């Protein structure tokens, strides 16, 4: 089993989890193909992490399976937006930590 970790990426973890749940348990080649054509920002980033995990394992994409894709919350960047009458309201810019684990695919009859 091999893994790849991307930390503190400027991405909403709740939106990234939707993409991560879709590819969990898929063949890595099928997951990369699916991620390539999704319109989300999270899909482009998770594509790179899955490709990195496959490369770390030293396998081809068709020989690997995405065993888990976990998206955790990272630190939140806090900014302030000026408003009327001298007030300010907070802006929360979330970050995410993405962990992808890849295992070797099991053969058909074993």
C-alpha positions in Angstrom: 0.0 0.0 0.0 1.3 3.4 -0.9 0.0 6.9 -0.2 0.2 10.5 -1.2 -0.6 13.5 1.0 -1.3 17.1 0.0 -1.6 19.6 2.8 -3.1 23.0 3.2 -4.5 23.3 -0.3 -6.9 26.3 -0.8 -10.0 24.2 -1.3 -13.2 23.7 0.6 -13.0 20.3 2.4 -16.8 19.7 2.1 -16.8 20.1 -1.6 -13.6 18.0 -2.0 -15.2 15.2 0.1 -17.9 14.7 -2.5 -15.3 14.0 -5.2 -13.2 11.8 -2.8 -16.1 9.6 -2.0 -16.8 8.9 -5.7 -13.4 7.5 -6.4 -13.0 5.4 -3.3 -12.7 1.7 -4.1 -12.3 2.4 -7.9 -9.5 1.1 -10.1 -6.9 3.9 -10.3 -7.1 4.1 -14.1 -10.9 4.5 -14.0 -10.6 7.0 -11.2 -8.1 9.1 -13.1 -10.3 9.0 -16.2 -13.4 10.0 -14.2 -11.5 12.9 -12.4 -10.1 14.2 -15.7 -13.6 15.1 -17.0 -15.2 16.4 -13.8 -15.7 20.2 -13.9 -14.8 20.8 -10.2 -11.6 22.4 -8.9 -11.4 19.6 -6.4 -11.3 17.0 -9.2 -8.2 18.6 -10.8 -6.4 18.6 -7.5 -7.4 15.0 -6.4 -6.4 13.8 -9.9 -2.8 14.9 -9.2 -2.8 13.3 -5.7 -4.1 10.0 -7.1 -1.4 10.0 -9.8 1.2 10.8 -7.2 0.1 7.9 -5.0 0.2 5.5 -8.0 3.7 6.7 -8.9 4.8 6.3 -5.2 3.6 2.7 -5.3 5.7 2.0 -8.5 2.7 0.6 -10.3 0.8 1.3 -13.5 -2.6 2.9 -13.1 -4.4 -0.2 -14.3 -2.7 -2.4 -11.6 -3.7 -0.2 -8.7 -6.9 0.4 -6.7 -7.8 3.5 -4.7 -8.3 1.9 -1.3 -9.1 5.2 0.5 -9.4 8.9 -0.3 -9.6 11.0 2.8 -10.2 14.8 2.9 -9.6 16.5 6.2 -10.0 20.1 7.2 -6.8 22.2 7.3 -6.3 25.6 8.9 -8.8 28.3 8.1 -7.4 31.6 6.7 -9.3 34.5 8.3 -9.7 37.8 6.5 -11.8 40.8 7.0 -14.2 42.6 4.6 -14.9 46.3 5.4 -18.6 47.1 5.6 -20.8 50.2 6.1 -20.5 52.5 9.1 -17.0 51.4 10.1 -17.8 47.8 10.7 -16.1 44.7 9.3 -17.3 41.1 8.7 -15.1 38.0 8.6 -14.2 36.1 5.5 -13.3 32.4 6.1 -11.0 30.8 3.5 -10.9 27.1 4.2 -8.0 24.8 3.4 -8.0 21.0 3.1 -5.6 18.1 3.6 -6.0 15.3 1.1 -4.7 11.8 1.7 -5.0 9.1 -1.0 -4.0 5.5 -0.4 -3.5 3.1 -3.3 -3.1 -0.7 -3.1 -2.2 -3.3 -5.6 -5.3 -4.6 -7.4 -6.2 -8.2 -6.6 -6.2 -10.8 -9.4 -9.5 -12.2 -10.6 -9.6 -15.7 -9.0 -7.5 -15.2 -5.9 
